[in-house]
Amino acid sequence: KVYIIDEVHMLSNSASNALLRTLEEPPPRVIFILATTELHKVLSTVMSRCQRFDFHRVSQVDIVGKLKLICTEEGIKIEDGALKLIARSATGSLIDAENMLEQLNTYYSSDINLKQVQETLGITGDSRSKELASYIVNGDIKNGLKTAISVNQDGLDLKQFNRELTEHFRQ
């Protein structure tokens, strides 16, 4: 039997100590998999009785490849730019990318384009993010503030605009 304990860092001290006793003398033919994103919160005595495997985020190229395979198998037509945008927004999480593709397929059927993905993700595509980036790089505070005020007055989602600005700098 395999037992997966997700978010093991959330266990109370008494629960961690009970788990420790089980790990010290595990039942035959039983494997425990402890998953956490906050390793520093897991008791060191529990950690000392485990093998540690670190997992990393999946690359955008690999996510796009997997999504293409899914689209081929499911008969979904989707633009390459749309797949790349889904992969980028998933920030390394294949399950998030697959869920987004499923949502898009449910909503738009089997023909998906870049604009539909942008709308679903709430991406404005507003050119002012590039404009603001240019002002920041050039130290033009006056025009930078004018652009930021303009974006706010137009009612754009500022969190999303900030994400797009950050993504522009990343690229």
C-alpha positions as CSV (number, residue, x, y, z in Angstrom):
1,K,0.0,0.0,0.0
2,V,1.1,3.5,-0.7
3,Y,0.0,6.4,1.5
4,I,0.5,9.9,0.2
5,I,0.4,12.6,2.9
6,D,0.1,16.0,1.1
7,E,1.0,19.2,2.9
8,V,2.8,17.3,5.6
9,H,4.1,20.5,7.1
10,M,0.5,21.3,8.2
11,L,0.5,18.4,10.7
12,S,0.3,19.4,14.4
13,N,3.2,18.4,16.7
14,S,1.2,15.5,18.1
15,A,0.3,14.3,14.6
16,S,3.9,14.6,13.5
17,N,5.1,12.6,16.5
18,A,2.5,9.9,15.8
19,L,3.7,9.7,12.2
20,L,7.3,9.5,13.5
21,R,6.4,6.4,15.5
22,T,4.9,4.8,12.3
23,L,7.9,5.8,10.2
24,E,10.3,4.2,12.8
25,E,8.5,0.9,12.6
26,P,6.5,0.9,9.3
27,P,4.1,-2.0,8.6
28,P,5.4,-4.5,6.0
29,R,4.8,-3.6,2.3
30,V,3.8,0.0,3.0
31,I,5.3,3.1,1.5
32,F,4.6,6.6,2.8
33,I,5.1,9.6,0.5
34,L,5.2,12.9,2.3
35,A,4.7,16.0,0.2
36,T,5.4,19.5,1.2
37,T,6.3,22.9,-0.2
38,E,7.6,24.1,3.1
39,L,10.3,21.7,4.1
40,H,11.6,23.8,7.0
41,K,8.3,23.3,8.8
42,V,8.6,19.5,8.9
43,L,10.1,18.0,12.1
44,S,13.8,17.2,11.6
45,T,13.2,13.8,13.3
46,V,10.6,13.0,10.6
47,M,13.0,14.2,7.8
48,S,15.8,12.0,9.1
49,R,13.7,8.9,8.5
50,C,12.9,9.8,4.9
51,Q,14.5,9.9,1.5
52,R,14.2,13.3,0.0
53,F,13.4,14.0,-3.6
54,D,13.1,17.6,-4.9
55,F,10.8,18.3,-7.8
56,H,11.0,21.4,-10.0
57,R,8.6,23.2,-12.2
58,V,8.1,21.9,-15.7
59,S,9.7,24.0,-18.5
60,Q,7.4,25.9,-20.9
61,V,8.7,23.9,-23.8
62,D,7.7,20.6,-22.1
63,I,4.3,22.0,-21.2
64,V,3.6,23.1,-24.8
65,G,4.7,19.7,-26.0
66,K,2.4,17.9,-23.6
67,L,-0.5,20.2,-24.5
68,K,0.1,19.6,-28.2
69,L,-0.1,15.9,-27.6
70,I,-3.4,16.3,-25.7
71,C,-4.8,18.5,-28.4
72,T,-3.9,15.9,-31.1
73,E,-5.5,13.1,-29.1
74,E,-8.6,15.1,-28.3
75,G,-9.1,16.7,-31.7
76,I,-8.6,20.2,-30.4
77,K,-7.4,22.9,-32.9
78,I,-5.4,25.6,-31.1
79,E,-2.9,28.2,-32.2
80,D,0.8,27.7,-31.2
81,G,0.7,31.2,-29.6
82,A,-2.2,30.2,-27.5
83,L,-0.4,27.1,-26.3
84,K,2.6,29.2,-25.4
85,L,0.5,31.7,-23.5
86,I,-1.2,28.8,-21.5
87,A,2.2,27.4,-20.7
88,R,3.6,30.7,-19.6
89,S,0.6,31.5,-17.4
90,A,0.8,28.0,-15.8
91,T,4.3,29.0,-14.4
92,G,5.6,25.5,-14.5
93,S,2.6,23.6,-13.3
94,L,1.5,21.0,-15.8
95,I,-1.8,20.4,-14.0
96,D,-2.7,24.1,-14.2
97,A,-1.9,24.2,-17.9
98,E,-4.0,21.1,-18.5
99,N,-6.9,22.5,-16.5
100,M,-6.8,25.7,-18.4
101,L,-6.9,23.8,-21.7
102,E,-9.8,21.8,-20.5
103,Q,-11.7,25.0,-19.5
104,L,-11.0,26.6,-22.9
105,N,-12.1,23.4,-24.7
106,T,-15.3,23.4,-22.6
107,Y,-16.1,27.0,-23.3
108,Y,-14.9,27.5,-26.9
109,S,-15.2,23.9,-28.1
110,S,-12.4,22.4,-30.2
111,D,-11.3,25.5,-32.1
112,I,-9.3,27.8,-29.8
113,N,-7.3,31.0,-30.8
114,L,-4.9,33.3,-29.0
115,K,-7.6,36.0,-28.4
116,Q,-9.8,33.6,-26.6
117,V,-7.0,32.5,-24.3
118,Q,-6.1,36.1,-23.6
119,E,-9.7,36.8,-22.7
120,T,-10.0,33.8,-20.5
121,L,-6.7,34.6,-18.6
122,G,-7.8,38.3,-18.3
123,I,-4.8,39.5,-20.3
124,T,-5.5,43.0,-21.6
125,G,-2.9,43.0,-24.3
126,D,-2.7,46.7,-23.6
127,S,0.3,48.3,-25.3
128,R,0.7,50.6,-22.3
129,S,2.6,47.9,-20.4
130,K,5.4,48.1,-22.9
131,E,5.1,51.9,-22.9
132,L,5.4,52.0,-19.1
133,A,8.3,49.6,-19.2
134,S,10.1,51.9,-21.5
135,Y,9.5,54.9,-19.2
136,I,10.8,52.9,-16.2
137,V,14.0,51.9,-18.0
138,N,14.6,55.5,-19.2
139,G,13.8,56.9,-15.7
140,D,10.9,59.0,-17.1
141,I,8.9,59.3,-13.9
142,K,6.5,62.0,-15.2
143,N,5.3,60.0,-18.3
144,G,5.4,56.7,-16.3
145,L,3.0,58.2,-13.8
146,K,0.7,59.6,-16.5
147,T,0.6,56.1,-18.1
148,A,-0.1,54.4,-14.8
149,I,-2.9,56.9,-14.0
150,S,-4.4,56.4,-17.5
151,V,-4.4,52.6,-17.0
152,N,-6.2,53.0,-13.7
153,Q,-8.7,55.5,-15.0
154,D,-9.6,53.2,-17.9
155,G,-10.6,50.6,-15.4
156,L,-8.1,47.9,-16.3
157,D,-7.3,45.2,-13.7
158,L,-4.2,46.6,-12.1
159,K,-3.0,43.3,-10.8
160,Q,-3.2,41.8,-14.3
161,F,-1.6,44.9,-15.8
162,N,1.3,44.5,-13.3
163,R,1.6,40.8,-14.3
164,E,1.9,41.8,-18.0
165,L,4.4,44.5,-17.1
166,T,6.5,42.0,-15.1
167,E,6.2,39.5,-18.0
168,H,7.4,42.2,-20.4
169,F,10.5,42.7,-18.3
170,R,11.1,39.0,-18.1
171,Q,11.0,38.7,-21.8
